[in-house]
Amino acid sequence: MPRNQRPDSRRPSPDRTGAPRRVAKAPPAEPRLILFNKPFDVLTQFSDGEGRATLKDFIDVPGIYPAGRLDRDSEGLLLLTNDGQLQARIADPKHKLAKTYWVQVEGEPTEEQLTQLRNGVELNDGPTLPAHARHLDEPELWPRNPPVRFRKSVPTSWLELVIKEGRNRQVRRMTAAVGLPTLRLVRVRIGDWTLDGLDQGQWREVPAKL
């Protein structure tokens, strides 16, 4: 080796036999899956430069990230995982994982409006796939904070919508397209995972299987 030339520190140092030492790799982290009941007005991210509420205010589990999104003004089930493959299978629309929403709308839905939702409605980014849609008796839910603002002269009602797509603000746009503006939106199921037993702001860990 020429003078003043240092050994390459990036290479493993040899052992006594002269063979390079092998650097042991850390074992991969065990896949984890967390169900979280996201409150209204919480961002589906762990940091925010504007001081708004984020997932960090509720979940102290390192290395996990949301599998899909839930709008800041929506509530309910959010899945989080540390497994990239599981995250892709949950979030990618090509897997058509059914998502169930309870939707409080302004107005009383007619059978014609429900049929429109079931058949698919035309949005500005194209027609939606057919959805399951039915009238729902008012569900027992936690109070929203702040409360929904109603118009006393206009009745409200609840729908259950099941979709297999993941477009931006899709449910709100679908109900608006048939003349039923959304007032409150709660996701209660993704595939076989549900909100059962989870109060607002609570989370629990389940087996990381799809």
Rosetta blueprint (number, residue, H / E / L):
1 M L
2 P L
3 R L
4 N L
5 Q L
6 R L
7 P L
8 D L
9 S L
10 R L
11 R L
12 P L
13 S L
14 P E
15 D L
16 R L
17 T L
18 G L
19 A L
20 P E
21 R L
22 R L
23 V L
24 A L
25 K L
26 A L
27 P L
28 P L
29 A L
30 E L
31 P L
32 R L
33 L E
34 I E
35 L E
36 F E
37 N E
38 K E
39 P L
40 F L
41 D L
42 V L
43 L L
44 T L
45 Q L
46 F L
47 S L
48 D L
49 G L
50 E L
51 G L
52 R L
53 A L
54 T L
55 L H
56 K H
57 D H
58 F L
59 I L
60 D L
61 V L
62 P L
63 G L
64 I L
65 Y E
66 P E
67 A L
68 G L
69 R L
70 L L
71 D L
72 R L
73 D L
74 S L
75 E E
76 G E
77 L E
78 L E
79 L E
80 L E
81 T E
82 N L
83 D L
84 G H
85 Q H
86 L H
87 Q H
88 A H
89 R H
90 I H
91 A H
92 D L
93 P H
94 K H
95 H H
96 K L
97 L L
98 A L
99 K E
100 T E
101 Y E
102 W E
103 V E
104 Q E
105 V E
106 E E
107 G L
108 E L
109 P L
110 T L
111 E H
112 E H
113 Q H
114 L H
115 T H
116 Q H
117 L H
118 R H
119 N H
120 G L
121 V L
122 E E
123 L E
124 N L
125 D L
126 G E
127 P E
128 T L
129 L L
130 P L
131 A L
132 H E
133 A E
134 R E
135 H E
136 L E
137 D L
138 E L
139 P L
140 E L
141 L L
142 W L
143 P L
144 R L
145 N L
146 P L
147 P L
148 V L
149 R L
150 F L
151 R L
152 K L
153 S L
154 V L
155 P L
156 T E
157 S E
158 W E
159 L E
160 E E
161 L E
162 V E
163 I E
164 K L
165 E L
166 G L
167 R L
168 N L
169 R L
170 Q H
171 V H
172 R H
173 R H
174 M H
175 T H
176 A H
177 A H
178 V L
179 G L
180 L L
181 P L
182 T E
183 L E
184 R E
185 L E
186 V E
187 R E
188 V E
189 R E
190 I E
191 G L
192 D L
193 W E
194 T E
195 L L
196 D L
197 G L
198 L L
199 D L
200 Q L
201 G L
202 Q L
203 W E
204 R E
205 E E
206 V E
207 P L
208 A L
209 K L
210 L L
